[in-house]
Amino acid sequence: MANLILHEYARSGNCYKIRLTAAHLGIPIERREYDIMAGETRSPAFLDAVNANGRIPVLQVGDDYLPESNAACCYLADGSDLIPHDRFDRADMLRWMFWEQYNHEPNVATLRFWYGWVGEDNLTDLQRAMLPAKHAAGEAALTLMDEHLSRTPFFAGGRFSLADIALYAYTHVAEGGRFELHLYPAVEAWLARVADLPGHIAIDA
Ligand SMILES: N[C@@H](CCC(=O)N[C@@H](CS)C(=O)NCC(=O)O)C(=O)O
C-alpha cells in the first residue's frame, strides 16, 4: 500500500473512524494535525492542495488526497472482513454509512461540537434556533439505532463492519451533545461490544 497520511483534528469523530479502521486492520498511518478552531483547514494552501471543501479528515494516499471519512474507511478496508463479502450485506453496510452522514452526524456530532467547542454562549441566533430540531433529530437517530440493535448484534450482516465503526465514532461521545445514552439500552450494549473487540482504540481526548 502507498504511504498513508491522515490529515486530521484528533478529537474529531470523523477522523477517529479512520484511525479505528486502521487499528483494526493493523495499518500504520502517519498523522498530521490541524487546528480547525483556528481555521487551519480554510487556508489557501490547504484548500488548494488537500481539500477544496476545507475540512478534515483527508486520507493522503501517496500523492492523492481522499476527503470524507467513510470513503477513507472504505479505502483502507477494501478486501478485508470489515466489508461484508455478501453483496446485499455490503450494500446494507453502505446504507448505514450513508444514513450516518445524513441523519446522525449532522445532529449528534454537530451538537457535541456546538456545546463542547463553540460554547452555548457563543452560538449564533441561527444555531440557537436550530437546537431543538437538532436534538429531536439526534434522538430519532438514536431511537432507530436502538430498535435495530435490539434485533442484531451489529449493523450489517450480523457481524462487525465499517457501518459499526462509522456509527460508533460519534455515538459513544453523544453525551457531549447532551444526549442521554442510558435511554437507549441496545445502543449501550452495542457500544460495549464494539469497545471490547480486539484491535479497538479509544478516541483522542
Ligand atoms: N462529511 C465529512 C465531514 C467533515 C467535517 O465536517 N469535518 C469537520 C471536523 S469533524 C471540519 O473539518 N471542520 C472544520 C471546518 O469546517 O472548517 C466527513 O465525514 O469526513
PDBQT file of the ligand as one rigid body, heavy atoms in Angstrom, charges set to zero:
ROOT
HETATM    1  N1  LIG A 301     -18.631  14.515   5.738  1.00  0.00    +0.000 N 
HETATM    2  C1  LIG A 301     -17.306  14.827   6.201  1.00  0.00    +0.000 C 
HETATM    3  C2  LIG A 301     -17.413  15.848   7.334  1.00  0.00    +0.000 C 
HETATM    4  C3  LIG A 301     -16.087  16.522   7.610  1.00  0.00    +0.000 C 
HETATM    5  C4  LIG A 301     -16.202  17.595   8.672  1.00  0.00    +0.000 C 
HETATM    6  O1  LIG A 301     -17.300  18.108   8.962  1.00  0.00    +0.000 OA
HETATM    7  N2  LIG A 301     -15.061  17.942   9.246  1.00  0.00    +0.000 N 
HETATM    8  C5  LIG A 301     -15.031  18.927  10.306  1.00  0.00    +0.000 C 
HETATM    9  C6  LIG A 301     -14.423  18.321  11.580  1.00  0.00    +0.000 C 
HETATM   10  S1  LIG A 301     -15.252  16.831  12.054  1.00  0.00    +0.000 SA
HETATM   11  C7  LIG A 301     -14.130  20.090   9.890  1.00  0.00    +0.000 C 
HETATM   12  O2  LIG A 301     -13.170  19.902   9.176  1.00  0.00    +0.000 OA
HETATM   13  N3  LIG A 301     -14.443  21.290  10.357  1.00  0.00    +0.000 N 
HETATM   14  C8  LIG A 301     -13.602  22.442  10.122  1.00  0.00    +0.000 C 
HETATM   15  C9  LIG A 301     -14.236  23.412   9.181  1.00  0.00    +0.000 C 
HETATM   16  O3  LIG A 301     -15.340  23.142   8.663  1.00  0.00    +0.000 OA
HETATM   17  O4  LIG A 301     -13.621  24.450   8.989  1.00  0.00    +0.000 OA
HETATM   18  C10 LIG A 301     -16.597  13.542   6.659  1.00  0.00    +0.000 C 
HETATM   19  O5  LIG A 301     -17.269  12.575   7.009  1.00  0.00    +0.000 OA
HETATM   20  O6  LIG A 301     -15.362  13.495   6.620  1.00  0.00    +0.000 OA
ENDROOT
TORSDOF 0
